Amino acid sequence: MASSLPARADGLPVPLGELAKPGRLLMLRHAHAPGVGDPPNFVIGDCSTQRNLDASGRAQARQLGARLRAAGLTHARVFSSQWCRALETARLLDLGPVEPLPALNSFFERQDDRQRILDGLRAFLARLPIDGQPVILVTHQVVVNAFTEATPPAGGGSIFQINGSGAPKWLGTIPIETRGGS
Protein backbone atom coordinates (compact mmCIF):
# COMPACT_ATOMS: atom_id res chain seq x y z
CA MET A 1 0.00 0.00 0.00
CA ALA A 2 2.84 2.44 0.71
CA SER A 3 3.66 2.72 -2.99
CA SER A 4 0.22 4.20 -3.67
CA LEU A 5 0.70 7.02 -1.17
CA PRO A 6 2.00 10.42 -2.21
CA ALA A 7 5.42 11.64 -1.15
CA ARG A 8 5.36 12.27 2.58
CA ALA A 9 5.57 15.71 4.11
CA ASP A 10 6.28 16.46 7.72
CA GLY A 11 2.56 16.96 8.40
CA LEU A 12 3.13 20.46 9.75
CA PRO A 13 0.69 23.23 8.87
CA VAL A 14 1.28 24.98 5.55
CA PRO A 15 0.17 28.62 5.24
CA LEU A 16 -3.23 28.90 3.56
CA GLY A 17 -1.73 31.28 1.00
CA GLU A 18 0.00 28.24 -0.53
CA LEU A 19 -3.40 27.29 -1.97
CA ALA A 20 -3.56 30.43 -4.11
CA LYS A 21 -0.62 29.16 -6.19
CA PRO A 22 -1.24 27.31 -9.46
CA GLY A 23 -1.28 23.52 -9.24
CA ARG A 24 -2.37 23.34 -5.61
CA LEU A 25 -4.98 21.04 -4.17
CA LEU A 26 -6.78 21.05 -0.84
CA MET A 27 -8.19 17.69 0.23
CA LEU A 28 -10.63 18.72 2.95
CA ARG A 29 -12.63 16.70 5.43
CA HIS A 30 -16.22 17.98 5.58
CA ALA A 31 -17.08 20.37 8.42
CA HIS A 32 -18.49 19.25 11.77
CA ALA A 33 -21.42 16.83 11.54
CA PRO A 34 -22.28 15.28 14.92
CA GLY A 35 -22.04 11.51 15.25
CA VAL A 36 -20.16 8.78 13.41
CA GLY A 37 -21.06 7.07 10.14
CA ASP A 38 -24.56 7.18 8.72
CA PRO A 39 -27.90 5.64 9.69
CA PRO A 40 -28.71 2.19 8.27
CA ASN A 41 -31.29 3.75 5.91
CA PHE A 42 -28.67 6.03 4.28
CA VAL A 43 -29.51 7.11 0.71
CA ILE A 44 -27.29 9.34 -1.44
CA GLY A 45 -29.30 12.40 -2.39
CA ASP A 46 -31.70 12.17 0.56
CA CYS A 47 -30.26 14.34 3.31
CA SER A 48 -32.96 13.23 5.76
CA THR A 49 -31.28 9.79 5.83
CA GLN A 50 -27.77 11.13 6.50
CA ARG A 51 -25.66 12.66 9.22
CA ASN A 52 -25.53 16.36 8.38
CA LEU A 53 -23.73 19.53 9.38
CA ASP A 54 -25.00 21.24 12.48
CA ALA A 55 -24.90 25.02 13.07
CA SER A 56 -21.29 24.84 14.24
CA GLY A 57 -20.34 22.86 11.11
CA ARG A 58 -22.00 25.41 8.84
CA ALA A 59 -20.20 28.24 10.68
CA GLN A 60 -16.93 26.29 10.44
CA ALA A 61 -17.27 25.91 6.65
CA ARG A 62 -18.14 29.60 6.17
CA GLN A 63 -15.19 30.63 8.37
CA LEU A 64 -12.76 28.42 6.44
CA GLY A 65 -13.99 29.93 3.16
CA ALA A 66 -13.41 33.42 4.58
CA ARG A 67 -9.92 32.42 5.76
CA LEU A 68 -9.07 31.02 2.32
CA ARG A 69 -10.28 34.21 0.59
CA ALA A 70 -8.28 36.34 3.07
CA ALA A 71 -5.21 34.25 2.17
CA GLY A 72 -5.63 35.08 -1.53
CA LEU A 73 -7.71 32.17 -2.82
CA THR A 74 -10.69 33.85 -4.47
CA HIS A 75 -11.82 31.10 -6.82
CA ALA A 76 -11.12 27.39 -7.15
CA ARG A 77 -12.43 24.32 -8.89
CA VAL A 78 -14.51 22.73 -6.13
CA PHE A 79 -15.48 19.05 -6.09
CA SER A 80 -17.36 17.19 -3.39
CA SER A 81 -18.40 13.79 -2.24
CA GLN A 82 -22.08 13.12 -2.93
CA TRP A 83 -22.81 13.02 0.82
CA CYS A 84 -24.96 15.99 1.91
CA ARG A 85 -22.52 17.09 4.65
CA ALA A 86 -19.68 17.30 2.14
CA LEU A 87 -21.77 19.09 -0.50
CA GLU A 88 -22.97 21.64 2.07
CA THR A 89 -19.41 22.22 3.30
CA ALA A 90 -18.24 22.78 -0.28
CA ARG A 91 -21.05 25.24 -1.05
CA LEU A 92 -20.53 27.19 2.18
CA LEU A 93 -16.84 27.72 1.34
CA ASP A 94 -18.18 29.99 -1.43
CA LEU A 95 -15.12 29.60 -3.65
CA GLY A 96 -16.76 28.40 -6.85
CA PRO A 97 -19.45 26.14 -8.27
CA VAL A 98 -19.51 22.71 -6.63
CA GLU A 99 -19.35 19.56 -8.72
CA PRO A 100 -20.28 16.22 -7.10
CA LEU A 101 -17.53 13.63 -7.65
CA PRO A 102 -18.32 10.00 -6.67
CA ALA A 103 -14.56 9.32 -6.35
CA LEU A 104 -14.69 11.43 -3.16
CA ASN A 105 -17.44 9.37 -1.52
CA SER A 106 -16.86 7.75 1.85
CA PHE A 107 -16.07 4.08 2.21
CA PHE A 108 -16.11 4.17 6.03
CA GLU A 109 -19.00 1.70 6.25
CA ARG A 110 -18.49 0.36 2.72
CA GLN A 111 -15.03 -1.21 2.70
CA ASP A 112 -15.89 -3.13 -0.47
CA ASP A 113 -15.97 0.25 -2.27
CA ARG A 114 -12.54 1.39 -0.99
CA GLN A 115 -10.38 0.30 -3.92
CA ARG A 116 -12.85 1.44 -6.58
CA ILE A 117 -13.18 4.88 -4.96
CA LEU A 118 -9.43 5.34 -4.49
CA ASP A 119 -8.67 4.15 -8.03
CA GLY A 120 -11.24 6.63 -9.37
CA LEU A 121 -9.76 9.44 -7.29
CA ARG A 122 -6.21 8.64 -8.42
CA ALA A 123 -7.37 8.70 -12.06
CA PHE A 124 -9.09 12.07 -11.47
CA LEU A 125 -5.97 13.50 -9.80
CA ALA A 126 -3.73 12.30 -12.65
CA ARG A 127 -5.84 14.34 -15.13
CA LEU A 128 -5.48 17.64 -13.24
CA PRO A 129 -3.14 20.16 -14.89
CA ILE A 130 0.05 20.72 -12.89
CA ASP A 131 -0.20 24.50 -13.37
CA GLY A 132 -3.99 24.85 -13.27
CA GLN A 133 -6.15 26.84 -10.90
CA PRO A 134 -6.38 25.60 -7.32
CA VAL A 135 -8.63 22.62 -6.66
CA ILE A 136 -10.60 21.88 -3.50
CA LEU A 137 -11.85 18.37 -2.83
CA VAL A 138 -14.37 18.04 0.01
CA THR A 139 -14.45 14.47 1.19
CA HIS A 140 -14.30 12.28 4.29
CA GLN A 141 -11.69 11.34 6.87
CA VAL A 142 -11.11 7.87 5.41
CA VAL A 143 -10.32 9.31 1.98
CA VAL A 144 -7.87 11.90 3.33
CA ASN A 145 -6.29 9.17 5.49
CA ALA A 146 -5.69 7.02 2.41
CA PHE A 147 -3.53 9.77 0.90
CA THR A 148 -1.73 11.14 3.94
CA GLU A 149 -1.94 8.66 6.81
CA ALA A 150 -3.00 11.76 8.76
CA THR A 151 -6.32 12.17 10.55
CA PRO A 152 -7.76 15.60 9.86
CA PRO A 153 -10.24 17.12 12.27
CA ALA A 154 -13.66 18.09 10.93
CA GLY A 155 -13.06 20.96 8.52
CA GLY A 156 -9.33 20.15 8.39
CA GLY A 157 -7.32 18.84 5.52
CA SER A 158 -4.09 18.61 3.60
CA ILE A 159 -2.48 20.68 0.87
CA PHE A 160 -0.92 18.94 -2.12
CA GLN A 161 1.06 19.97 -5.17
CA ILE A 162 -0.49 18.48 -8.30
CA ASN A 163 2.19 16.59 -10.21
CA GLY A 164 0.45 14.82 -13.10
CA SER A 165 0.10 11.56 -11.22
CA GLY A 166 -2.55 9.94 -9.09
CA ALA A 167 -0.37 10.63 -6.05
CA PRO A 168 0.14 14.40 -5.71
CA LYS A 169 2.95 15.60 -3.46
CA TRP A 170 1.72 16.14 0.08
CA LEU A 171 2.93 19.52 1.35
CA GLY A 172 1.31 19.39 4.80
CA THR A 173 -1.88 20.20 6.65
CA ILE A 174 -3.90 23.38 6.74
CA PRO A 175 -3.56 25.42 9.93
CA ILE A 176 -6.49 24.97 12.28
CA GLU A 177 -8.29 28.11 13.37
CA THR A 178 -8.18 28.25 17.17
CA ARG A 179 -9.75 31.68 17.68
CA GLY A 180 -13.13 31.35 19.32
CA GLY A 181 -12.62 27.85 20.71
CA SER A 182 -12.19 24.36 19.32
C-alpha positions, -999 to +999 in steps of 0.1 A: +000+000+000+028+024+007+037+027-030+002+042-037+007+070-012+020+104-022+054+116-012+054+123+026+056+157+041+063+165+077+026+170+084+031+205+097+007+232+089+013+250+056+002+286+052-032+289+036-017+313+010+000+282-005-034+273-020-036+304-041-006+292-062-012+273-095-013+235-092-024+233-056-050+210-042-068+210-008-082+177+002-106+187+029-126+167+054-162+180+056-171+204+084-185+192+118-214+168+115-223+153+149-220+115+153-202+088+134-211+071+101-246+072+087-279+056+097-287+022+083-313+037+059-287+060+043-295+071+007-273+093-014-293+124-024-317+122+006-303+143+033-330+132+058-313+098+058-278+111+065-257+127+092-255+164+084-237+195+094-250+212+125-249+250+131-213+248+142-203+229+111-220+254+088-202+282+107-169+263+104-173+259+067-181+296+062-152+306+084-128+284+064-140+299+032-134+334+046-099+324+058-091+310+023-103+342+006-083+363+031-052+343+022-056+351-015-077+322-028-107+339-045-118+311-068-111+274-072-124+243-089-145+227-061-155+191-061-174+172-034-184+138-022-221+131-029-228+130+008-250+160+019-225+171+047-197+173+021-218+191-005-230+216+021-194+222+033-182+228-003-211+252-011-205+272+022-168+277+013-182+300-014-151+296-037-168+284-069-195+261-083-195+227-066-193+196-087-203+162-071-175+136-076-183+100-067-146+093-064-147+114-032-174+094-015-169+077+018-161+041+022-161+042+060-190+017+062-185+004+027-150-012+027-159-031-005-160+003-023-125+014-010-104+003-039-128+014-066-132+049-050-094+053-045-087+042-080-112+066-094-098+094-073-062+086-084-074+087-121-091+121-115-060+135-098-037+123-126-058+143-151-055+176-132-031+202-149+000+207-129-002+245-134-040+248-133-062+268-109-064+256-073-086+226-067-106+219-035-118+184-028-144+180+000-145+145+012-143+123+043-117+113+069-111+079+054-103+093+020-079+119+033-063+092+055-057+070+024-035+098+009-017+111+039-019+087+068-030+118+088-063+122+106-078+156+099-102+171+123-137+181+109-131+210+085-093+202+084-073+188+055-041+186+036-025+207+009-009+189-021+011+200-052-005+185-083+022+166-102+005+148-131+001+116-112-026+099-091-004+106-060+001+144-057+030+156-035+017+161+001+029+195+013+013+194+048-019+202+066-039+234+067-036+254+099-065+250+123-083+281+134-082+283+172-098+317+177-131+314+193-126+279+207-122+244+193 
